[in-house]
Each structure stands twice: as structure tokens, then as C-alpha cells.
């Protein structure tokens, strides 16, 4: 089935479910949910308002709830788990991979998490606690402890017999990990090598040293970058002593990439990547108010700058008409540079050697665009108001503001990064404020200077 046909089929199922929900046909709803993949069920839940979501959740089979929770965003998942008791949570997480269990447990209150852990068998609890010991956004917090290891001195024949006894391998297993008697990582043995090479070869002769182990404290975005560069399906995770702790698989990396993309988009508006589109009004108002309050403070700063020139604006009302042009051009030019630099920071492309080159390049772009658009805007202003004075003043303001926008578009994200602040989260607010202040100060300041 093509992707288009699959999406059409999914949309038809979601439409049928919505109709069944509206009419209260619970048997029909249960059948439709049973026909969906857990990821599709998760998508359905995230697409429902809270009231309908609470009606739908109990209908889902208890055996599937854990998988569904593993695909749902943090906000919605936390809301759904609020009504689940310890027995329900244990049942939901019983058959999940350890990394998925950790993702779910981290959304629970601390005391509830501890109760769930105490109710697990000791082996499973130790595996999960090993992951919980690391920060959520590191390789250790991302890894799965379900790994298959072999020793270097055994033959491939022995490995094959071991795998037959082992039974079903963990998902996304493309390689076995070679360790010594102290569990220190030595290399990887691809399954393709096991089945294609002579069975008399030893693991040491067939294994590969090409895949570098990932330190447990490596940030998850760096993990994703390594997977992308080396086309990995899985990779080993080690501690400081090079002891094998677990592995990271491509499905977890895809989640990291998606979260990074959502973060880059939503953080510019002060929203979380796990923001629930259908969250209650009270909850959404609280979250967005902080960002709006920060923007209001910046707006008052810009307004205070304009207030310094109220007498000039009274003398020449055309200044008030043209002020948005100055602010808009600087803001857009700065946003282009800011977006480019934030992306380069995310891809780890910027360093001490190329930052000055980028700053010089963006400054020259600002000068070039400033001259081009200053001439165009000055010409339009002259035709509109029949004033060479106004055309000249706004042209100079445009050039200065676009040069400023280019400079701060580079310096703001770099400075925020050095201070440990996410450039995507607050860079745009600072940029718009600075370009507005500089633009208005230049435009209205020059007008005041020549009018007086």
C-alpha cells in the first residue's frame, strides 16, 4: 500500500471512529480501535478534545495501552496516566522495551514512579533504574539495556547455537556486541557476518571496529547526528570505563529528530514541543501568559523609544505612517539571519574559526540588501508624500537597521548559546526588540535632528 493510500485509509478510520463516538456506539468504537496500529491510536487520541479523549481511553484494550502511551506526546500521556492506578501502569508497561518504560515513568510523580518500580521484578527494576540514572536528553537516558553480547574467542558456530537458544532477538537488532570478561566493549558482530562467513571463524576474526561506542553522557542531539552521518541502525552505549551499558536504536533517534524539529518550530513562540493542541483553556493560558508577558515588556521598551519623539511625530504625521516599514524590514532581515544561525548551531556547524567569517558575510548581505531596499523604499516614499526629505531619512534608517539586523542575527544566538540559553527560545524576542529600537531611534532621531 502506498503512503497516500495508507493515509487515506487512516483518515477514513478516524472519520468512522469520530462518527461512532458522536453517536455513542461503543462496540463500533472498540472494533475500530482494535484495527488500528498503536501509533495510529495515539494519533487519534492526540486529535481528540479532552472530554472525548477520556471517553475513548477506557475502551482501548489494556494490553495495548502501554504501546499507545509510548507513541503519545508527553502532555497527553501525563493526562491519560492521571487516572491509572499502579496495577494498570504495571500491566501497561509489562511488555514494553525498557527505554519506552522509562519514557512513561518519567512523566509520573516521583512517589508514583517509586511505587511502580517497587512492584516490578528485581531484574527489570535494575535495568530501568540503570537508565533513570542518566538525564533524559542523554545517550544513557535514551538507551535500551536489552542487548545481546558475545565473547571474542568463540566461533561463529557457537554464536549461531547461542542465538537459536536465545530465541527472539530484541527489536532492531542488526549486530551483536563483543565484550570481554569485564563487559568492556570490544567491537560489533553484524548478523550478516554470522550467517554469511565460515562458521569456523572466531568472533574476533569476523567482528568490526568501525562503530565507535557512544558515551552515556553524550547529548541526544549529538547521538542523532552520529546516526545520520554513519547511517547507523543501532549503536552501543558505554560508561567512562568503556563497559557496555546498552544500545540505542534508530527508532529512538527518529523520536529525537522529530522532537528537535518540533522544538525549533514551537520554541520561537514560547511553546513546548509536547504542547497538547487540545489542552484545557486554563492550562494553555497559564503557559502562554509567561511568553506574552515577556513580549509585553519588550513592547513597552520599544514604545518608550517612540515616546521620546512624540513632538516630532506631531509635526510630521507621515513619520507614524512609515514607522512600520522600518520595523518590518529590520525584523524580517534579522529573522532570516537568526534562523540560519540557530540551524547551524543545531547542526554543530559553527566554531571559533568560522564565526567571524559568517558575521562578515551576513553584514555584507545586510549592507547590500539595505542599499537595494533603501533606494526602493525612498523612491516610493518620495512619490507618496512628495518629500525628498522623508525619502532620504527612511532610506538611511533602512540601511542602518538592516545592517544592525544582520549583526545581531548572528551575535544573539551565539551569545545565548555561550550563556547556556536556548537560542531558539528567546532569540526572536531579543532580535525584534533590538531591530525595532534601532530602527525607530534612527528614523525618528534623524527626522528630529533635521526638523529642529
C-alpha positions in Angstrom: 0.0 0.0 0.0 1.4 3.4 -0.9 1.8 6.2 1.6 -1.1 8.1 0.0 -3.4 5.1 0.2 -2.4 4.4 3.8 -3.1 8.0 4.8 -6.5 7.8 3.1 -7.3 4.6 4.9 -6.3 6.1 8.2 -8.3 9.2 7.7 -11.4 7.0 6.8 -10.9 5.0 10.0 -10.6 8.2 12.1 -13.7 9.6 10.5 -15.6 6.4 11.2 -14.4 6.5 14.8 -15.5 10.1 15.2 -19.0 9.3 13.9 -19.2 6.3 16.2 -18.1 8.4 19.1 -20.7 11.1 18.4 -23.5 8.5 18.2 -22.3 6.6 21.3 -21.7 3.3 19.5 -19.1 1.9 21.9 -18.9 -1.6 20.3 -18.2 0.0 16.9 -15.5 2.2 18.5 -13.9 -0.8 20.2 -13.7 -2.6 16.8 -12.2 0.4 15.1 -9.6 0.9 17.8 -8.6 -2.8 17.6 -8.0 -2.4 13.8 -5.5 0.4 14.3 -1.8 0.3 14.9 -0.9 1.7 18.4 0.8 4.6 16.7 -2.4 5.4 14.8 -4.4 5.1 18.1 -2.0 7.5 19.7 -2.6 9.9 16.8 -6.3 9.6 17.2 -6.1 10.4 20.9 -4.0 13.4 20.3 -6.6 14.6 17.8 -9.5 14.5 20.3 -10.5 17.2 22.7 -10.0 16.2 26.4 -13.6 15.2 27.1 -13.8 12.8 24.1 -10.3 11.6 24.9 -11.4 10.4 28.4 -14.3 8.5 26.8 -12.0 6.8 24.3 -9.2 5.8 26.6 -11.0 3.2 28.7 -12.2 1.5 25.5 -8.7 0.7 24.4 -7.6 -2.9 25.3 -5.4 -2.9 28.5 -2.9 -5.0 26.6 -2.4 -2.2 24.1 -2.3 0.8 26.4 1.4 0.6 27.1 2.3 0.7 23.3 -0.2 3.5 22.7 1.3 5.6 25.6 4.8 5.1 24.1 3.7 6.9 21.0 1.9 9.8 22.6 3.3 13.2 23.4 4.3 14.0 27.0 1.4 16.3 27.7 -1.3 14.0 26.6 0.4 11.0 28.1 0.6 12.6 31.6 -3.1 13.5 31.4 -4.1 9.9 30.5 -2.0 8.3 33.2 -3.5 10.5 35.9 -6.5 8.1 36.2 -4.4 4.9 36.1 -3.6 3.0 39.3 -0.3 1.1 40.0 -1.8 -2.2 38.7 -2.9 -0.6 35.4 0.5 1.0 34.9 2.3 -2.3 35.6 0.1 -4.1 33.1 0.6 -1.4 30.5 4.4 -1.4 30.7 4.9 -5.1 31.2 5.7 -6.0 27.6 7.4 -2.7 26.6 11.1 -2.2 25.8 12.9 -0.7 28.8 13.6 2.6 27.1 9.8 3.0 26.4 9.0 2.2 30.0 11.5 4.8 31.2 9.8 7.4 29.0 6.4 6.6 30.5 7.7 6.5 34.1 9.4 9.9 33.8 6.0 11.5 33.3 4.7 10.2 36.6 5.0 12.0 40.0 8.1 10.8 41.9 6.3 8.8 44.6 4.1 7.1 42.0 7.2 6.1 39.9 8.8 4.6 43.0 5.7 2.6 43.7 5.6 1.2 40.2 9.3 0.4 40.4 8.9 -1.5 43.7 6.1 -3.6 42.2 8.4 -4.8 39.3 10.6 -7.9 39.5 14.1 -7.1 40.6 15.8 -7.8 37.2 13.5 -5.5 35.3 13.7 -2.8 38.0 17.5 -2.8 37.9 17.5 -2.3 34.1 15.1 0.6 34.3 16.9 2.2 37.2 20.1 2.0 35.2 18.5 4.2 32.5 16.8 6.5 35.0 20.3 7.3 36.5 21.0 9.3 33.4 19.5 12.6 32.2 16.6 12.2 29.9 18.3 14.0 27.0 21.5 12.0 27.0 22.5 8.7 25.4 22.2 7.0 28.8 18.6 8.2 29.1 17.9 7.2 25.5 19.4 3.7 25.5 17.8 0.3 25.9 19.5 -2.2 28.1 18.2 -5.3 26.2 21.4 -6.2 24.3 22.9 -9.5 23.1 26.6 -9.9 23.8 29.2 -12.4 22.8 32.9 -13.1 23.6 35.7 -12.7 21.1 37.2 -16.1 21.5 34.2 -18.2 20.4 33.4 -19.4 16.9 30.5 -18.3 14.7 29.2 -21.8 15.0 28.8 -21.3 18.8 27.2 -17.9 18.2 24.6 -19.5 15.9 23.8 -22.1 18.5 23.6 -19.4 21.2 21.1 -17.4 19.1 18.9 -20.4 18.5 18.8 -21.0 22.3 18.2 -17.2 22.9 15.0 -17.2 20.8 13.5 -14.0 19.7 16.1 -11.1 19.5 15.3 -7.6 20.7 13.7 -5.3 18.0 16.1 -3.6 15.6 18.9 -5.9 16.3 21.3 -5.8 13.4 24.5 -6.5 15.4 25.8 -8.4 18.4 28.2 -6.6 20.8 31.5 -8.2 21.6 32.7 -7.7 25.2 35.5 -9.1 27.4 35.0 -10.9 30.7 34.6 -7.4 32.4 31.8 -6.4 30.0 34.1 -3.9 28.3 33.1 -3.1 24.7 35.5 -4.5 22.0 33.5 -4.3 18.8 30.4 -5.3 16.9 29.5 -8.5 15.1 26.9 -8.0 12.4 24.3 -10.7 12.0 25.0 -10.6 8.3 28.6 -11.8 9.1 27.3 -14.5 11.4 25.2 -16.1 8.6 27.5 -15.5 5.7 31.0 -16.2 6.9 32.6 -19.5 7.7 31.3 -21.0 10.9 34.9 -22.0 11.9 35.9 -18.3 12.2 36.2 -16.8 15.6 34.2 -13.7 16.6 37.5 -11.8 16.9 38.2 -12.5 13.2 34.7 -11.6 12.0 33.9 -8.6 14.2 34.2 -4.9 13.2 35.8 -2.0 15.0 34.2 0.7 12.7 31.3 1.6 15.0 32.6 3.8 17.8 30.7 3.3 21.1 28.6 6.3 22.3 29.4 7.7 25.8 26.4 7.5 28.1 26.6 11.3 28.8 26.5 12.3 25.2 23.6 14.7 24.4 20.8 13.1 22.4 21.1 15.6 19.5 24.8 14.5 19.1 23.6 10.9 19.1 21.2 11.7 16.3 23.9 13.5 14.4 26.2 10.4 14.7 23.4 8.1 13.4 22.8 10.4 10.5 26.4 10.7 9.5 27.2 7.0 9.7 23.8 5.6 8.6 23.5 3.5 11.8 20.6 1.2 12.8 21.9 0.7 16.3 25.0 1.7 18.3 26.4 0.6 21.7 26.4 2.8 24.7 29.3 2.7 27.2 30.3 4.2 30.5 33.5 6.0 31.4 35.4 2.7 31.8 34.1 1.5 28.4 31.8 -1.0 29.9 28.8 -1.8 27.7 25.6 -0.4 29.2 23.1 -0.8 26.4 22.3 0.2 22.9 20.5 3.0 21.0 18.3 2.0 18.0 17.2 4.0 15.0 13.5 4.3 16.2 14.7 6.2 19.3 16.8 8.5 17.2 13.8 9.3 14.9 12.0 10.4 18.0 14.9 12.7 18.9 15.0 14.2 15.4 11.2 14.8 15.5 11.3 16.4 18.9 14.2 18.7 17.8 12.2 19.8 14.8 9.1 20.5 16.9 11.3 22.3 19.5 12.8 24.6 16.9 9.4 25.5 15.5 7.4 25.9 18.7 10.0 27.4 21.0 10.1 30.5 18.8 6.5 31.1 20.0 7.4 30.1 23.6 5.6 26.7 23.3 6.9 23.3 24.3 7.3 20.5 21.7 5.0 18.4 23.8 2.3 21.1 23.8 -1.2 19.5 23.7 -3.2 21.2 20.9 -6.4 20.3 22.7 -5.2 21.1 26.3 -7.8 22.8 28.6 -8.1 26.6 28.3 -6.8 27.3 31.8 -3.6 25.2 31.2 -2.9 26.8 27.9 -3.5 30.3 29.2 -1.0 29.8 32.0 1.7 28.5 29.7 1.3 31.2 27.1 1.0 34.1 29.6 4.7 34.0 30.5 5.8 34.4 26.9 3.2 37.1 26.3 4.3 38.9 29.4 7.9 38.9 28.2 6.8 40.2 24.8 4.8 43.0 26.6 7.9 44.2 28.4 9.8 44.4 25.2 6.9 46.2 23.5 6.9 48.8 26.3 10.6 49.3 25.8 10.0 50.0 22.1 7.0 52.2 22.9 9.2 54.2 25.3 11.7 54.9 22.5 8.9 56.1 20.2 7.6 58.3 23.1 10.9 60.2 23.1 10.0 61.6 19.7 6.3 62.4 20.2 6.8 66.0 19.4 8.5 65.2 16.1 5.7 62.8 15.1 3.1 65.5 15.8 4.9 67.8 13.4 5.1 65.3 10.6 2.3 62.6 10.8 3.9 60.8 7.8 6.5 59.5 10.2 3.9 57.5 12.0 2.7 56.0 8.7 6.2 55.0 7.7 7.4 53.6 11.0 6.1 50.1 10.5 8.1 49.9 7.2 11.3 50.5 9.1 10.5 48.0 11.8 9.2 45.3 9.4 12.3 45.4 7.1 14.7 45.1 10.0 12.7 42.4 11.7 12.4 40.2 8.6 16.1 40.6 7.7 17.2 39.8 11.2 14.9 36.7 11.4 16.4 35.3 8.2 19.9 35.5 9.7 18.8 34.3 13.1 17.0 31.2 11.7 20.1 30.4 9.6 22.4 30.7 12.6 20.2 28.7 15.0 20.0 25.9 12.4 23.8 26.0 12.1 24.2 25.8 15.9 21.8 22.8 16.0 23.8 21.0 13.3 27.0 21.9 15.2 28.5 23.7 12.1 29.7 26.8 13.9 33.0 27.1 15.7 35.5 29.8 16.7 37.2 29.7 13.3 34.2 30.3 11.1 32.0 32.6 13.3 33.8 35.7 12.2 33.6 34.7 8.6 29.8 34.2 9.0 29.4 37.5 10.8 31.3 39.3 8.0 29.2 37.6 5.3 25.9 38.4 7.0 27.0 42.0 7.5 27.8 42.4 3.7 24.4 40.9 2.9 22.8 43.4 5.2 24.7 46.3 3.5 23.7 45.0 0.0 20.1 44.4 0.9 20.0 47.7 2.8 21.2 49.7 -0.2 18.8 47.9 -2.6 15.7 48.3 -0.5 16.6 51.7 0.9 16.6 53.1 -2.6 13.3 51.3 -3.5 11.5 52.5 -0.3 13.0 56.0 -0.5 11.6 56.3 -4.1 8.2 55.1 -3.1 8.1 57.5 -0.1 9.1 60.4 -2.4 6.3 59.6 -4.8 3.8 59.0 -2.0 4.5 62.1 0.1 6.3 64.3 -2.4 9.1 64.8 0.1 12.8 64.2 -0.7 13.5 64.8 3.0 11.3 61.8 4.1 12.7 59.6 1.3 16.2 60.3 2.4 15.5 59.8 6.1 13.8 56.5 5.7 16.4 55.3 3.2 19.2 55.9 5.7 17.2 54.3 8.5 16.6 51.2 6.4 20.3 50.8 5.7 21.3 51.2 9.3 18.6 48.9 10.6 19.3 46.1 8.1 23.0 46.2 8.9 22.1 46.0 12.6 19.7 43.1 12.0 22.4 41.2 10.2 24.9 41.7 13.1 22.5 40.9 16.0 21.0 38.0 14.0 24.5 36.3 14.3 25.6 37.6 17.7 22.3 37.0 19.7 22.2 33.2 19.2 25.9 32.8 19.7 25.8 34.8 22.9 22.8 32.9 24.2 24.5 29.6 23.5 27.5 30.7 25.5 25.3 31.6 28.4 23.6 28.2 28.2 20.2 29.6 27.0 18.4 28.0 24.1 18.7 30.5 21.1 15.5 29.3 19.6 13.5 30.1 22.7 14.4 33.7 23.3 16.4 34.8 20.3 13.5 36.1 18.2 12.2 38.3 21.0 15.5 40.0 21.6 16.1 40.3 17.8 12.7 42.0 17.2 13.2 44.3 20.1 16.7 45.4 19.1 15.8 46.0 15.4 12.7 48.0 16.4 14.6 50.1 18.9 17.5 50.8 16.4 15.1 51.4 13.5 12.9 53.8 15.4 15.8 55.6 17.0 17.5 56.1 13.7 14.4 57.1 11.7 12.8 59.4 14.3 16.2 60.6 15.6 17.3 61.8 12.1 13.9 63.3 11.5 14.1 65.2 14.8 17.7 66.4 14.0 16.8 67.8 10.6 13.3 69.2 11.6 14.8 71.1 14.6 
